[in-house]
């Protein structure tokens, strides 16, 4: 079996209506490119699994992984990356708000770049969220950007392209997906960002609220700040 250029990883939890539509959109966006599509079902309680499994005949690139126990978005992403065969990973949120039409652009920019560029992240324009959610996100991003100096205006955007090898070098923790730019920089890589579209959620309900995000983000932010203080970068390794 040949190695694809891209592995698209999509974590889903109770997204029975959104997941099949999203899978078809991703397949259409990547077209004839060399890719595999990995949906990671994080122990959904609805019919997400059945709907995705039924699509495998229609989309031959589709792989479906299933968590035996619900473990969260970051763990689902990591499960997909560990099973992925391509050197470049593309992630999208499973609710359909990330526009798959933007994904190939980020992936191809990364593929054409030198290895030092490890991540191309999306920055959502004209966000289709509630005013409260946009306000909380703006403040959280400002605080995080100032404390971590990661140059990222929208770390919460699920649409990202990054090198699998670089990701596997990072220390894993829950919610790591929100800190990938800072952690890539900590390892000595470069990161870049592209504007991407953002869409209304058409089905299902959000799995997060502002209070839940705040509780998690405070401890996560302090943890990443600590990791940054403990980093030493050798600027490369030479064999003599």
N, C-alpha and C positions, 0 to 999 in steps of 0.2 A: 504494500500500500504506500503510495507516494505521500510525502510530507506536504501539507497545504501551506500556503503563504500566511494565511490568517486563521485564527481560531476566535470565533465570536462567542462570548460567554454571557449568558443572560440568567440571572437568578430570579426565580419566581416563587411566590407563596400566595396561594388562593387567587390566582389570576386566570381562571378557566376561560373567561371571555376574552381577555386581552392577549393571552399567550399565542393562540393560533394566528390571530391577525398579525401580531408582531413578527412571528416566525416567517410568515409569507412576505411581509414587507422587507425583512432583512434579506431573504433569499432573492427578492427582486432587485434590491439595491446592489448586492454583490454580483449578481448576474453570472457571467462566465469566469469570474475571478476564481482563483484557487483558494477555497476556504472550507472550514467545517463550522457547523453551528451547534453549540452546546447549550442546551437549556438545563439548568439545575433546579429541580423541584425540591424546595426546602420543606418536605413533609406537609404538603398542602392537604387541607381537609375537604376541598371541593373536587371538581372533576378535571383539574389542571392536568393530572397525569394521563388520564384517558384521552383527552383532547390532543395532547402533544404526541402520544404514542400513535394515534391514528394518522398523524401527519407524516410519519416517517416514510411511507410509500410515496407521498407527493414530493417530499423534499429529501432526496437521498443523502444530502450533507448533514442532516439533522441527527444529533445524538441527544439522548435524554438520560440524565443522571438523577438519582433520587436519594435524598437524605432519609435515613430511617427515623431520625428525630429532628424536629425543627431546631436550627442552630443559628439562624440569622443571615443577613445579606452578605457580610464579609466572608463568613465560612463557606457560603454557597459559591461565591466568586472564587475563593481559593480552591474549592473542590473541583470546579471547572478548569481552573488553570493547571492544577496538578495532572489532570487527565488530558489536557490539550496537547496536540501534536505540532502545532505551528510555532515558529519563533516569535510571532507578533500576536498579542492578545488584544481584542477589542471588546469592551464591556458596554452594555446598555442596561438601563433599568427595565424591569419586567412589566411595568405598568403602561408602557406605550407612549409616555410623555417625551422621551428622547426620540428624535426623528431618525430612522435608519438611513434616510437618504444622505445624511451627513457623515455616516460612519466610514464609507470607503475613502473619503477625502482625508480624514485623519490617519487612517491606516496606511494609505499610499504615501503621505508625507513622511511618516515614520520610516517606512520601508526604503525610501529614497535618501534618507539622511544618514550621516555617519553614526557608528555605534554609540558614540558619546551621548547622542540625544536618545533618551530612554523612554520618554513619555510625551505624547501630544494629547492635551486635555481639552475637552469642550468647555466653552463658556456660554451659558444660555443667554440669548437675547429675547426681549419681550416675553419674559416668563409668564406662563399661564397658571399661576398659583394665586391663592388668596392674598389679600393685602397684608394680613398678619404674618403669613408664611414668608412673603417677600421681605417684609421689614425685619423679621428675626434673622433671615438668611443674610441680609446686608450687614447687620451688626456683627453677626458671628464671623462672617468672612473678613471684615475689617480688623476685628480683634485678632483672629488667627493669623492673618497676613502680617500684621505688625509684630506679633510675638515670634512667629516662625520664619518670617522673611522668605516666604516661598513664592512670591510674585504671582500668586494665584488669586483671581477675583471670584472664583466660583468652584470651590473644592467639592461642593455637593453634587455637581453634574455627574450623572452616571456614565455618560458617553466619554470614553477614554480609549486611547490606543497606547500600548506600552510593550516593551520587550519582556518576554516570559522569563528569560535568564535574569534580568534586572529585578523583576518582582520577587523571584525566589531567593534573592540575596537579602531581602528586607526582613526585619524582625516582625513576626506575625502577631497581631492582637485583634480583638473584636473591634469593628469600625475602622479598620486599617484603610478601607477604600476611600475614606474621606481625607486621608493624609498622605496619599501617594506622592503628590508633588514634593512635599517637604522631605519625605523619606528618600525619594530618589536623589534629591539634592544632597542629602546627608551622606549618601554613598558615593558622591562625586560625579553623578550623572548630570546631564542638562535636561531641562523640560521646556516645553513650548505649549501655546494655547491657540485655539481656533474658535471663532464665533460659530455657534450652532443654533438651530431652531429648537423651540420648545413648544409642546402641544398640551391641550387640555386633556385631563384624564377622562376617558370616555366610559370606562367600566370599572367596577370594583371600588375599593376604598383605600385610602392611605394607611399604611401600617405604622406611621409615626405621627406625633404631635409635637408642638413647640416645646412643651415642658419635658417630654421624654428626650428630645434632642438635647436640650440644655443640660439635663442631668448627665447624659453620656459624654457630651462634648467637653465639659469642664475637666473631668478626670482624664479623658483622652488627650486634651490639649496639654495638660500638665505632664502627662507621660511622654508625649513627643518632645516637649521642651527638655525633659530630663534626658531622653535619648540623644538629643542634639548636643547636650553638654558633655556626653560621654563618647562622642565620636572622634576618631582620629583617622585621617585619610592619608594613605601612603603615596597618593598621586600616581598609582600604577605599580606593577611588579615586574621586575626584569630577572631573567634567568641568565647566569653567567657561568 
